[in-house]
Amino acid sequence: MPPRRSKRAEALTIVPPDRRTHGEAMCDMIAKVFGGGRGYYTFRDFCRRVYVLPSHYDWRASRIGLIGDRLVTHFGVWDIRVRVGTARLRVGGIGAVATHGDYRMRGYMARTARASVAAMRDGGYDLSMLAGISDFYDRFGYVRAWCSAIYTVTVSDLPAERPTGRVRKFTPGHREDITRLYNREHAHLTGTAVKPTYPRGTYPRPMEGYRWTDARGRTVGYLLLRPEKNLQCVEAAGNPDQALRVLAGLARRRGFREVTFDTLHDRCRLIRRVRQGTWRVETRHPRSGGDMVATINLAATLDKMTTELGRRLRASPLENWRGKLVVADRRETVTLRIDRSRVGLARGGRSGHAIRGGDAIAQLLIGTDDPAVTLETARMRVTGDAGRLADVLFPNEHPMLSLRDRF
């Protein structure tokens, strides 16, 4: 029977990681937790080359837990910019949440996570997002970010025509031409990241890339694919008819019966084109876990969204509304001053028009669902014209973050 550790020896010290001091130990522990037996060495190398050491990992906002000199917990933060309409928010993407196998079920990760969330708040983040297990991250303020929708098309329903022009295979690392295409087509699509996110090396998950060019050899469209049981498309830009022709040719040559579309934004060109044909969709709506979002700084988030909120008002029947709207989550109360579609932050929190919604305010900010559904499901307290304003200011945006940009 192993000797019992003293309370003094078990004292957990939570600190921001230092790349030189802790980098190798972090890659080692993350690989042990997520590498899966024979995959340990591959995952450790991946952490060194792409995922952690050379990436947009935030060493100041991330946190590790130490017992003595031994690394026992890691709560990682990746710094990205995410769109909410025309607004650009700083988002802490949470990944590689890992506890050493000898130190689990002791509350160490909860303490590490809370320290990291506080560090994100001090470090200027607006929101935080993650993809995680159920019934754990809720305690730190995370709520469901969106429903995942996977579209499936049988190969027989794809175009019979061959692609036009030249189609080339490429390795899905950072490319300026691909970045420009994506950012241009997704400029106002909520939940999408401002690329580049992984500027060096190849993308963390195994993928194939296919791009096509114009007569001058310039890239005008591309697909990112994951060949599994079906051919899975996870990102795209460019002419959607050309994209479907490329997918059809690849699927037929490889003997796939179906093509699926996952983590594509509901309003992107390719999904809009898919919906014109024959398809089916599987929607997943987890109560807890999966893709989640938390408000880190409500005032900063709304401040960055004021121009977008004004744009939404101008296009609505409430374009001439004047007054103050109070928006409150668990920690903050923010007052919006609205004057005929001009929106700004105001001092003071008193108004007859208010939305008080706890953690679920994050769902309103990114447009997770129809606002009436969010207000009802989260049992938010709504007074005055706040319900009418919510319909205009916080519509369903069908947010989605591409698999390629995840953490």
N, C-alpha and C positions, 0 to 999 in steps of 0.2 A: 504494500500500500504506500503510495507516494507521501512524503512528509507534508504536513500542512504548512502553508505559507503564513507568515506573520502578517498582521494588519499593516505594519510599517512597510514590509516588503511589497505589499499589494497597493501601496499608494500610487494613484494614477496622476501623472503630470500631462496636461494637455497643452500643446504648443503648436505654432505654425511650423510645418516641415522646412528644413533647410536642404537645398538640393545636394550640396556637397556632403553633408553629414548623414542625411537620411535617404537620399535618392535610391541607392542600391537596396537598402533594407525594405523600402516601400515596394520597389519592383518585385522583390523576392516574395513578400507576403501577399501582395495582390495576385501574383501568379499562382501561389499555393492555394488561394481561396477560389480563384476563377479559372485556373488553367486546366483543372480536371485530369489529374494523374499524368498520363503520358504527354499532355499538353503543357505541362509546367514550363519547360524550357522555351517552347515557342511563345508562350504568353509573356514570359519574363523578357525575352528579346523584343517582343512587340511593345512592351512598356518602355523599354530603353530607347527604341528607335522612333516610335510614333506616338504612343498613347499618352505618356507622362512627361518624360524628360525633355523632348524637343517641342512640345505642343503648347497650346494656349492654357495649360494648367496654371492655376493661380496659387502660387506658393504662400501668399499672404493671407488669403481667405480660407484655404484648406486647413484642416487640423489633423494632428496625429496624437495618439495617447501612448505614453511611455511608462513602463514600470522599470525603474532603474534606467538602464541603457537599452532595454528591449522594446522594440516597436510592437504594440499589441492592437492598436486601432488606427484606422485611416478613413477620413471622410473628405473626399476630393471635390474640388470646385474647378470647373472649366469656364473661362470667361468668354461669353459670346454676346453678340448683339442680335436681338430678335425684333421682328416687325410687329406692330399692332397698327394696321392700316398704314398711314404715312409716318407714324411715330417709330422711333428706334429706341428700344429699351435695353439696358444692360442687365443681362440674365446670368445668374450663377447656375451652370449645369452641374448636377451632382452625379458623381460616378465613383466606381471602385470603392464602394462602402464595404469595408472589410475588417473583420476582427480575427486575430490570431486564434487558432483552434483550441489552444490551452486556456483561453481567457474569455470564453463566451458565457452568456447568460448571467452576467454580473453587473449589467447596467453601464458598462464602460462606453459602448457605442452611443447610447443616449446622451451621455455627458459630452462626448466628442462632437456629436451632431449639433447640440445646442450651442457649443462654443463656436462652431463654424458658421451657423446661422447668424449669431451675433457679430462675427467678424465680417460677414457679407454686408450686414447693415452698416457697420462702421466704414467699410471699404467702398461704399458708393454704389452698391447693386440696387436695382429696382425690384426685380422678381427673381425667383429661383425655380428651376424645373428639374425633374428627374423621372426615371422609369424604375419603379421599385416594387418590392413585395407589399402585400396587403397588411393592414392593421399595424403598421410601424411608423410610417412617416407622418401620419395624421397628427400625432402629438406635437410635431414641430411646426404645424400650421399648413401642411400641404393638403391640397384637395385635388379631385380629379380635374385634369387639364382639358381633356377632350375624349371623344369616343374614337376608337380606331375603326376605320372602314377599309376593308379589303375587297376590291373589285376583281371579279374573275370573268374571263372571256374564253370560250372554247376556240381552239385554233381554226375550226371550220368557219367560225364567224369573223375571222380576221381577213384583211384584204388578200386577194389572190395576186395582185400586181407586185412586181419587183420594185425595190426602192430605186429612186432616180439618183443619178450622180454617183459619187464614190463614197462608200462606207468603210471606215477604218476602225480597227480595234485599238483601244488604248488602255494603259494602266491608270486606274482612278486615283492618282495623286493630284496635287495642286496644279492646275493649268489656268493661265490667265484668260484664255478664250472661253473655257467652260464657265469660269467664275463670272465673266461679263454677261454671258447668255442667261445664266440662272438669275443673277441679280436684276437684270432688266425685266425678265418675264414674271418674277415674283416680287416686284418692287412694293406692292401694296397688299400682299397676301399674309394675313396675320398668322403668327406662329412660325414663319419661315425665318431662317437665320441669314444674316448678312455675311456672305462668303468673302474671303476664305475663313474657314474655321480650323481646319488642319492644314497649315501652310507648308509643312514639310513632309517628305516621305510619302508613303502610300496610305490609303484610308485604313482604319483599324480592321474593319470586317472584310472578308474576301468578297471581291466584286469584279465584274467585267464591265468595261466601258466601250461603247460604240458611238462614233461621231460621224457626221456627214458634212461635206464641204460644198461650197458654191464653185462657180467656174473659175474663180481666182484662187481657189484653194483655202478659203477662209472657213473656219468651223461655223456652221449655221444651225446645228442641232446635235443633240446627244442623248444617250440613254445610259443609265447605270442599272446593272442587272445582278441578281443573285440566282444562279441555277441551283434549284433544289428539286423537290418532286415535280414542281412546275417551274416554268420560267418566270421569275419574279422581278418586276420592274419597280425600283425604289426611288428613282429620280429621273427627270426628263426636262428638256427644253427644246424649242424649235418646232417645226411644222409637225402637228400631230398625225396627219395622214402618212407622212414619211416615217414617223416613229412606229406606227402600227404595221407598216410594210416591213420594216427592219425586224420587228418582233415576230411577225408571221414567218419570215424566212428562217430566222434562227430556230424558232420552235419546231417547224416542219423538218428541218435538217436533223434536229436532235431527237425527234420522236416524241416531243411533249404534246399532250392533249389539250392543255390549258395554259393560259398566261394570266398571272395575277398582278395587281397593282397595289402596292402597300406603301404607306407614309407619303403618298402624293397628296398635295393639297386639293381639297374638294373643288376649288375654283381654278385650278391650273388648266392650261390648254388641253393637255392630253386627257385628263379625266372628263372634261366637258365633251371632248370628242368621243370618248368611250361610251358615254351615256346616250349618244345618238344611235348606238347600235344595240346589239343583244348582249346582256350582261346580267350578272347577279352580284349582290354585295352582302358581305357578312359584317355586321356592326357589333363591336364589343363595348359594353358599358359597365366597367367595374365599379363597384361601390367604393372600394379602396384599393390602392395599389395601381400598377400600370403607370401611365403617363400622368404626372401630378405637377401642380404649380403652387407656389406660395408667394404672397406679397412680402417683400423685404422692406420696402420704404414706400408707403402709400402716397405721401406728399410728392416725392420725387417722380413717381410713376405718373400721377395725374398731371403734374407740371409738364412733363414731356409729351403728354397726350392732348394738351389744350388745343393745339392747332387742328389735330384730327377730330376732336370733339366739336370744335366750331364748324368744321367742314360737314360733319354729320348733321348738325343742327340746320345749316343753311339749306340742306337738301330735304328738309322735313317740314311738316305743318307747324312745328314749334320754332320756326326761324326767328320770330319776333318775341320770344319769351324773354322776360327779364326777371332777375331775382337771384337768390342764392340756393345752392343745393349742397347739403351736408352729406358726405360719404364717410363711413366709419367702419374700420375693421376692429380686431381685438386690441390693437395697440395705439392706433392713430385715429384722429378725427380731422378730416380735411374739408374745407369749404370752397366750393367752386362759385365764382362770381360770373354770372351769365348775363350778357347785355346784347340782345339781338344777334346771336350767333358768335359774339366775341366772348371767349372763355378764358378765365384766368383764376389764379388762386387768391383767396381773400382771407384776411385776418378775422378771427372770431368764428365760433362754431354754431351760432344760433340761427335757426331758420325753421319755418314751418314745413319745408320740403327736405326730407332726409331719407337716406338709405343706411341702415345700420345692420351689417351683415356678417360680422366675424370673419373667419378665414375664407369663406366663400366669396368675399368681395373680389378675390383674385379671379374667380370665374367670370364675373362681370367685366373686369378689366380686359380680359383677352377674348371675351365673347364665346365662352365654352358652349353655351346652349342659347335658346331663345331667352331673353331676359326675364319674361314672366315665369318661365320654368325655373330659372335659377332663384328668383325671389321666393317662389313658393316652396321649392325643395329645401332650400336652406333656412326657411322660416325667417326671412329678413323682416325687420321692422321698417315699414314704408309709410311715409306721411306726406300730405299735401299732393303736389304734382309730381312727386318723385317717381311714381310708377310710370307715368307718361314720359317723363324725361329718360328713364332707364331704357324704354323701348327705342328711343332715338340715339342716346349716347352710347349704349352698350349692346348693340345688336349681336345676333349670332354670327360669328366670323368664321366658323368652321376651322379653327386653328389647327395647324399640323407642322411638325418639325421633321424634316427629311432624315431618314436613317443615317445618311452620310454625315450629318452634322451633330450626331448625338455623342454622348460623353460616357 
